[in-house]
Amino acid sequence: MRREMIEGGLHDVYNRFARGEEIFADPEEAIAFVDRLHETKARDEFTVFAWVLVSNHFQYGSSNIRRASLENDALPSEWFQP
């Protein structure tokens, strides 16, 4: 279920991959994710307060997410499809 994103609100963004798949066990995938998050953050000017990247999930806290961020890009959970 997709939650309502409130512009300027505080958001806890979290995703665990299906079947416990360890997508970030590959260092290249982890680097690609961090790079994509950094690019999107810079482009859309939102704040990331903290983040964690584990082999099978990611989580970050952010604010100032604009609806344009959600419409211009796939959500982070959609960046890596098997």
C-alpha positions, 0 to 999 in steps of 0.5 A: 500500500502506498502511503500519502506523501505530504509535501514538507513533512517528515518521512521514514522511507523503508523497503525490504526486498521480496523473499529476503533477497540480498540485493545490496550484498553486491557492493556495486548495487549498494554504490549505485543506490547511494549514488541515485539517492544522492542525485535525487536528493540534490535535484529535488532539494530534500533533506536526508537526516539519516540512512542505513543500507543493509544487504536486504533493505534500506531505510532513511529519514527525510523531509521536504520531499516534493510531489515532483520527486515522486512523479519524476522518478520511480520510488527508491524501491523500484530502482532495482528490479531483478 
